[in-house]
Amino acid sequence: MFNFRPSHLQSFDENQSMNKLRTSEVGTFTRKTYGRYCRSFQILLALLPLVSAQWVQADAMSGYQIPNTVVHKLSSELTGSDYEILVWLPYTYDKVAENRYPVLYILDGQWDFGNVEASIRNNFVDKRIPELILVGISFGGSAPKYLNIRSHDCLPTEKVIFDGSTRGGGAPQFLQFVKEDVIQLIESNYRVDDSYRVLGGSSYGGLFALYAMMMDSDLFDAYIALSPSLMWDSGWYLEEQKRRVETFQSIKTRLWLGVGDNENPRMFEAVEAFRAEAESYQSDDFLMEFRVVEGEGHAGMKVESYNRALRFAFGHLKDR
């Protein structure tokens, strides 16, 4: 039983009804005041089931879905993994039948799709970029182990790590999957401008974007590499960059490169090393923009970076 006993209430007559207060001992706390408290508490108790029902109903509702988004499921024999391909369509897609749209493909769609979709809308409203289609490459199946799959797919070399297991080595097959399955899916089912594709990724995904640029630079027209894990396998990519100077000097593309100033020092140093080398072969055909994002770490830098990278990669198309 709930016992309402204010601090200034000296005593109840325990042998009488709870309603029979000894008013001479409670000062201004009268039967009338006590009755109001009791009625208020009874109303509160009566409302609790209704409030609880609303909570249950809210919990049972489905989560928020990004409008104009379609999910395709793919299985790849090349990589041995299942994928979910998230596709966001601009709002004029169903209204202007003759329009064709450039496409941004991003890795780690399970984490970055919502952030990039918002940046696209905001930049379009500000008239900084044209409308475009966003494709997020994510992982499917039941309870996918994101770290295991993405490290296998995005890292170009296989390496034994601290726990004795191997990680990486699947980038060649994953690049082939992106080229033959993902791009084919999008360009066969949507009104795309196939003359302009962009690939973006962060961390392992950023390294994969640079790997794709090195191995098949014509596949995409611009690349976005955020905090790329260039220190992987003792800086394997940096060594390849030096070894393939002629390859890099012949690349015709746009590259947006970024890193947070609060990153792991090894990450920061590796990105700086890549930038210094890449600047030596910049030309009218190879345009690079580099930015250190102030005050941000490995994950937090992505919001500002994608926002700026979109303008670099697509801004010149807005008046086309």
C-alpha positions as CSV (number, residue, x, y, z in Angstrom):
1,M,0.0,0.0,0.0
2,F,1.2,3.5,-0.8
3,N,1.7,5.5,2.4
4,F,1.5,9.2,1.8
5,R,3.2,10.7,4.9
6,P,4.4,14.3,4.5
7,S,7.4,15.3,6.6
8,H,5.3,17.7,8.7
9,L,2.6,15.1,9.4
10,Q,3.2,14.0,13.0
11,S,1.0,10.8,13.1
12,F,-1.9,8.8,11.8
13,D,-4.3,7.0,14.0
14,E,-3.4,3.6,12.7
15,N,-6.6,2.1,14.2
16,Q,-8.9,4.3,12.2
17,S,-9.5,4.8,8.5
18,M,-6.7,6.4,6.5
19,N,-9.2,9.2,5.7
20,K,-9.5,10.3,9.3
21,L,-6.6,12.5,9.8
22,R,-5.9,14.1,13.2
23,T,-6.1,17.6,11.8
24,S,-5.0,19.2,15.1
25,E,-1.5,17.7,14.5
26,V,-1.0,18.5,10.8
27,G,-1.4,22.3,10.8
28,T,-2.7,23.5,7.4
29,F,-2.6,20.0,5.8
30,T,-6.4,19.5,6.0
31,R,-8.7,16.7,5.1
32,K,-9.6,18.6,1.9
33,T,-6.0,19.0,0.9
34,Y,-5.3,15.3,1.6
35,G,-8.3,14.3,-0.5
36,R,-6.9,16.3,-3.5
37,Y,-3.6,14.4,-3.2
38,C,-5.5,11.1,-3.1
39,R,-7.7,11.9,-6.1
40,S,-4.6,13.1,-8.1
41,F,-2.8,9.9,-7.3
42,Q,-5.8,7.8,-8.2
43,I,-6.0,9.6,-11.6
44,L,-2.2,9.0,-12.2
45,L,-2.6,5.3,-11.5
46,A,-5.6,5.1,-13.9
47,L,-3.5,6.7,-16.6
48,L,-0.5,4.5,-16.3
49,P,-1.9,1.6,-18.4
50,L,-2.7,4.1,-21.2
51,V,0.8,5.6,-21.1
52,S,2.3,2.1,-21.0
53,A,0.2,1.1,-24.0
54,Q,1.5,4.0,-26.0
55,W,5.1,3.0,-25.2
56,V,4.4,-0.6,-26.3
57,Q,2.8,0.7,-29.5
58,A,5.8,2.9,-30.2
59,D,8.2,0.1,-29.6
60,A,6.3,-2.1,-32.0
61,M,6.4,0.4,-34.8
62,S,9.0,0.0,-37.6
63,G,12.1,2.3,-37.6
64,Y,12.3,5.4,-39.7
65,Q,12.9,4.7,-43.4
66,I,14.7,7.2,-45.7
67,P,12.2,8.2,-48.4
68,N,12.8,7.3,-52.1
69,T,15.1,4.4,-51.1
70,V,15.1,0.9,-52.6
71,V,17.1,-2.1,-51.3
72,H,18.4,-4.8,-53.6
73,K,19.9,-8.0,-52.4
74,L,22.9,-9.6,-54.1
75,S,25.0,-12.7,-53.5
76,S,28.5,-12.9,-55.0
77,E,30.3,-16.0,-55.9
78,L,33.4,-13.9,-56.4
79,T,33.6,-12.7,-52.8
80,G,31.5,-15.4,-51.1
81,S,29.4,-12.8,-49.4
82,D,25.9,-11.4,-49.4
83,Y,25.2,-7.7,-50.0
84,E,22.4,-5.2,-49.7
85,I,22.6,-2.4,-52.3
86,L,20.8,0.7,-51.0
87,V,19.6,3.1,-53.7
88,W,18.3,6.6,-53.1
89,L,16.6,8.4,-55.9
90,P,16.3,12.2,-56.2
91,Y,12.8,13.7,-55.9
92,T,12.4,14.5,-59.6
93,Y,13.1,10.9,-60.6
94,D,9.5,9.9,-60.9
95,K,8.4,13.4,-62.1
96,V,10.7,14.1,-65.0
97,A,11.0,11.0,-67.1
98,E,13.7,12.2,-69.5
99,N,16.2,13.1,-66.7
100,R,19.3,11.0,-66.3
101,Y,21.4,11.3,-63.2
102,P,25.1,10.9,-62.2
103,V,25.7,8.3,-59.5
104,L,27.7,8.3,-56.3
105,Y,28.7,4.8,-55.1
106,I,29.7,4.6,-51.4
107,L,31.2,1.8,-49.4
108,D,30.0,0.9,-45.9
109,G,26.5,1.9,-46.7
110,Q,25.3,0.4,-43.4
111,W,27.0,3.3,-41.6
112,D,27.3,6.2,-44.0
113,F,24.2,6.1,-46.3
114,G,22.0,8.3,-44.2
115,N,24.8,10.9,-43.6
116,V,25.6,11.1,-47.3
117,E,22.0,11.2,-48.4
118,A,21.4,14.3,-46.1
119,S,24.5,16.0,-47.5
120,I,23.3,15.4,-51.1
121,R,19.9,17.0,-50.3
122,N,21.5,20.0,-48.5
123,N,24.0,20.7,-51.3
124,F,21.3,20.5,-53.9
125,V,19.1,22.9,-52.0
126,D,22.1,25.3,-51.9
127,K,22.5,24.9,-55.6
128,R,26.0,23.5,-55.2
129,I,25.6,20.2,-56.9
130,P,23.1,18.6,-59.4
131,E,20.6,16.0,-58.5
132,L,22.2,12.5,-58.4
133,I,21.5,8.9,-57.4
134,L,23.2,7.5,-54.3
135,V,24.2,3.9,-54.1
136,G,25.3,2.4,-50.8
137,I,27.1,-0.9,-50.8
138,S,26.2,-2.7,-47.5
139,F,26.4,-6.3,-46.3
140,G,23.5,-8.7,-46.2
141,G,22.6,-12.1,-44.7
142,S,21.6,-12.8,-41.1
143,A,23.8,-11.0,-38.5
144,P,26.6,-10.0,-40.9
145,K,30.0,-9.5,-39.3
146,Y,30.8,-6.1,-40.8
147,L,34.4,-5.8,-39.7
148,N,35.3,-9.3,-41.0
149,I,33.6,-8.9,-44.4
150,R,34.7,-5.3,-45.1
151,S,38.3,-6.0,-44.1
152,H,38.3,-8.9,-46.5
153,D,36.7,-7.0,-49.3
154,C,38.5,-3.6,-49.0
155,L,42.0,-4.6,-48.1
156,P,44.2,-5.4,-51.1
157,T,46.7,-7.8,-49.4
158,E,46.2,-10.6,-46.9
159,K,48.0,-10.3,-43.6
160,V,48.2,-12.3,-40.3
161,I,47.1,-10.0,-37.5
162,F,47.6,-9.9,-33.7
163,D,45.3,-12.8,-32.9
164,G,46.8,-15.2,-35.4
165,S,43.9,-14.9,-37.9
166,T,44.3,-13.5,-41.4
167,R,42.6,-10.3,-42.7
168,G,42.3,-8.7,-46.1
169,G,43.2,-9.9,-49.6
170,G,39.8,-9.8,-51.2
171,A,40.0,-6.3,-52.9
172,P,40.6,-7.7,-56.4
173,Q,37.5,-9.9,-56.3
174,F,35.5,-7.1,-54.6
175,L,36.4,-4.6,-57.3
176,Q,35.3,-7.1,-60.0
177,F,32.0,-7.5,-58.1
178,V,31.4,-3.8,-58.0
179,K,32.2,-3.5,-61.7
180,E,30.3,-6.5,-63.0
181,D,27.4,-6.8,-60.5
182,V,26.7,-3.5,-58.7
183,I,27.3,-1.1,-61.5
184,Q,25.5,-3.4,-63.9
185,L,22.5,-3.6,-61.5
186,I,22.2,0.1,-61.2
187,E,22.7,1.0,-64.9
188,S,20.3,-1.7,-66.0
189,N,17.5,-0.6,-63.7
190,Y,17.7,3.1,-63.3
191,R,18.0,6.2,-65.5
192,V,21.6,7.0,-64.9
193,D,24.1,9.2,-66.7
194,D,26.6,6.5,-67.3
195,S,29.2,9.1,-68.3
196,Y,29.8,10.1,-64.7
197,R,30.3,7.8,-61.7
198,V,32.0,8.5,-58.4
199,L,33.3,6.1,-55.8
200,G,33.7,7.1,-52.1
201,G,34.8,5.3,-49.0
202,S,36.2,5.9,-45.5
203,S,39.0,4.1,-43.6
204,Y,39.2,0.6,-45.2
205,G,36.7,1.9,-47.8
206,G,39.0,4.9,-48.4
207,L,41.9,2.6,-49.1
208,F,39.7,0.5,-51.5
209,A,38.7,3.7,-53.3
210,L,42.4,4.5,-53.9
211,Y,43.0,0.9,-54.9
212,A,40.3,1.1,-57.5
213,M,41.8,4.3,-58.8
214,M,45.2,2.6,-59.1
215,M,43.9,-0.6,-60.7
216,D,41.1,0.6,-62.9
217,S,41.0,4.4,-62.9
218,D,38.6,4.7,-65.8
219,L,35.9,2.8,-64.0
220,F,34.9,6.0,-62.1
221,D,35.3,9.6,-63.0
222,A,36.1,10.8,-59.5
223,Y,37.2,9.2,-56.2
224,I,36.6,10.2,-52.6
225,A,39.0,8.8,-50.0
226,L,38.4,9.7,-46.4
227,S,41.0,8.7,-43.8
228,P,42.2,5.9,-46.0
229,S,44.0,3.1,-44.1
230,L,47.2,3.6,-46.0
231,M,49.3,2.1,-43.2
232,W,47.8,-1.3,-43.9
233,D,50.4,-4.1,-44.4
234,S,53.4,-1.8,-43.6
235,G,52.3,0.8,-46.1
236,W,51.8,-1.6,-49.0
237,Y,49.9,1.0,-51.1
238,L,52.5,3.7,-50.6
239,E,55.1,1.4,-51.9
240,E,52.9,0.5,-54.9
241,Q,52.4,4.2,-55.5
242,K,56.1,4.8,-55.8
243,R,56.6,1.6,-57.9
244,R,53.8,2.6,-60.4
245,V,54.7,6.2,-61.0
246,E,53.9,5.9,-64.7
247,T,50.4,4.5,-63.9
248,F,49.6,7.3,-61.6
249,Q,51.0,10.0,-63.9
250,S,48.6,8.7,-66.6
251,I,45.5,8.8,-64.4
252,K,42.8,11.2,-65.5
253,T,40.4,11.8,-62.6
254,R,39.4,13.9,-59.6
255,L,40.4,12.8,-56.1
256,W,39.1,14.3,-52.9
257,L,41.4,13.3,-50.0
258,G,40.8,14.1,-46.3
259,V,41.9,13.2,-42.8
260,G,41.0,14.4,-39.4
261,D,43.5,16.3,-37.3
262,N,42.7,14.2,-34.3
263,E,43.4,10.8,-36.0
264,N,45.9,8.1,-35.0
265,P,49.3,9.7,-35.8
266,R,50.2,6.7,-38.1
267,M,47.0,7.3,-40.1
268,F,47.8,11.0,-40.4
269,E,51.4,10.4,-41.5
270,A,50.4,7.8,-44.1
271,V,47.8,10.1,-45.7
272,E,50.3,13.0,-45.7
273,A,52.9,10.7,-47.4
274,F,50.3,9.8,-50.1
275,R,49.4,13.5,-50.6
276,A,53.0,14.6,-51.0
277,E,53.6,11.9,-53.7
278,A,50.3,12.5,-55.5
279,E,50.9,16.3,-55.7
280,S,54.0,15.6,-57.8
281,Y,51.9,14.3,-60.7
282,Q,48.9,16.7,-60.5
283,S,47.9,18.0,-63.9
284,D,44.9,19.4,-65.8
285,D,43.8,15.7,-66.1
286,F,44.4,14.8,-62.4
287,L,42.8,17.1,-60.0
288,M,43.2,16.6,-56.2
289,E,41.8,18.5,-53.3
290,F,43.2,17.7,-49.8
291,R,41.8,18.8,-46.5
292,V,42.7,18.3,-42.9
293,V,39.4,18.4,-40.9
294,E,40.0,20.4,-37.8
295,G,38.9,19.0,-34.4
296,E,37.7,15.7,-35.8
297,G,38.8,12.1,-35.4
298,H,38.5,9.0,-37.6
299,A,34.7,8.8,-37.6
300,G,33.6,12.3,-36.9
301,M,35.5,13.7,-39.9
302,K,33.1,12.0,-42.3
303,V,30.3,14.5,-42.0
304,E,32.2,17.6,-43.1
305,S,34.3,15.6,-45.5
306,Y,31.5,14.1,-47.6
307,N,29.8,17.4,-47.6
308,R,32.9,19.1,-49.2
309,A,33.8,16.1,-51.3
310,L,30.3,16.2,-53.0
311,R,30.9,19.7,-54.2
312,F,34.4,18.8,-55.5
313,A,33.2,15.7,-57.3
314,F,29.9,17.0,-58.7
315,G,29.9,20.8,-58.5
316,H,31.1,21.3,-62.0
317,L,28.1,19.3,-63.3
318,K,25.4,21.5,-61.8
319,D,25.0,23.8,-64.9
320,R,25.5,21.0,-67.4
